[in-house]
């Protein structure tokens, strides 16, 4: 019997800013995923040229490219900053554009959610909003989310996530994703 390929997890960060704390969290969770034997890849929203969604606009080519990229993974972890308690516009815009074309990239793979903030609240408000939106679109979302507050002390000098309970949540989220992916295969 042929050996199953390791699961592929895509990492989509809602912050495009170079060196953002959410980019750091994305890299740290990617490292944990690789340590668990998963293949990883990035889904960089900056590369898809998505104008602000407007129903009268023709669907940009970048939308179909983004959907195809997301469908190439068994699971996707969305890492998002919290802007005034909600989703960053670039992430909401990508979800709005892609969901007008189809939802196979959302309900076809397993999702995890993570957020990092400089303060103590760990992105709880944005994770709730993202959870609601993904569930409304039919996502298979694992229950454990990775909220990481106090970002200035959350990572070691190598960029590894050391803050607790965030590091434990990240491991548990990935383990739940692995189990769901195996069950779907």
Secondary structure in CASP SS format (residue, H / E / C, confidence):
PFRMAT SS
TARGET T0000
AUTHOR 0000-0000-0000
METHOD secondary structure of the structure
MODEL  1
X C 1.00
X C 1.00
X C 1.00
X C 1.00
X C 1.00
X C 1.00
X C 1.00
X E 1.00
X E 1.00
X E 1.00
X E 1.00
X E 1.00
X E 1.00
X C 1.00
X C 1.00
X C 1.00
X C 1.00
X C 1.00
X C 1.00
X C 1.00
X H 1.00
X H 1.00
X H 1.00
X H 1.00
X H 1.00
X H 1.00
X H 1.00
X H 1.00
X H 1.00
X H 1.00
X H 1.00
X H 1.00
X H 1.00
X H 1.00
X H 1.00
X C 1.00
X C 1.00
X C 1.00
X E 1.00
X E 1.00
X E 1.00
X E 1.00
X E 1.00
X C 1.00
X H 1.00
X H 1.00
X H 1.00
X C 1.00
X C 1.00
X C 1.00
X C 1.00
X C 1.00
X C 1.00
X C 1.00
X C 1.00
X C 1.00
X C 1.00
X C 1.00
X C 1.00
X C 1.00
X H 1.00
X H 1.00
X H 1.00
X H 1.00
X H 1.00
X H 1.00
X H 1.00
X H 1.00
X H 1.00
X H 1.00
X H 1.00
X C 1.00
X C 1.00
X C 1.00
X E 1.00
X E 1.00
X E 1.00
X E 1.00
X E 1.00
X E 1.00
X C 1.00
X C 1.00
X E 1.00
X C 1.00
X C 1.00
X E 1.00
X C 1.00
X C 1.00
X H 1.00
X H 1.00
X H 1.00
X H 1.00
X H 1.00
X H 1.00
X H 1.00
X H 1.00
X H 1.00
X H 1.00
X H 1.00
X H 1.00
X H 1.00
X C 1.00
X C 1.00
X H 1.00
X H 1.00
X H 1.00
X H 1.00
X C 1.00
X C 1.00
X E 1.00
X E 1.00
X E 1.00
X E 1.00
X E 1.00
X E 1.00
X E 1.00
X C 1.00
X C 1.00
X C 1.00
X C 1.00
X C 1.00
X C 1.00
X C 1.00
X H 1.00
X H 1.00
X H 1.00
X H 1.00
X H 1.00
X H 1.00
X H 1.00
X H 1.00
X H 1.00
X H 1.00
X H 1.00
X H 1.00
X H 1.00
X C 1.00
X C 1.00
X C 1.00
X E 1.00
X E 1.00
X C 1.00
X C 1.00
X C 1.00
X C 1.00
X E 1.00
X E 1.00
X E 1.00
X C 1.00
X C 1.00
X H 1.00
X H 1.00
X H 1.00
X C 1.00
X E 1.00
X C 1.00
X C 1.00
X C 1.00
X C 1.00
X C 1.00
X E 1.00
X C 1.00
X C 1.00
X C 1.00
X C 1.00
X H 1.00
X H 1.00
X H 1.00
X H 1.00
X H 1.00
X H 1.00
X H 1.00
X H 1.00
X H 1.00
X H 1.00
X H 1.00
X H 1.00
X H 1.00
X H 1.00
X H 1.00
X H 1.00
X H 1.00
X H 1.00
X H 1.00
X C 1.00
END
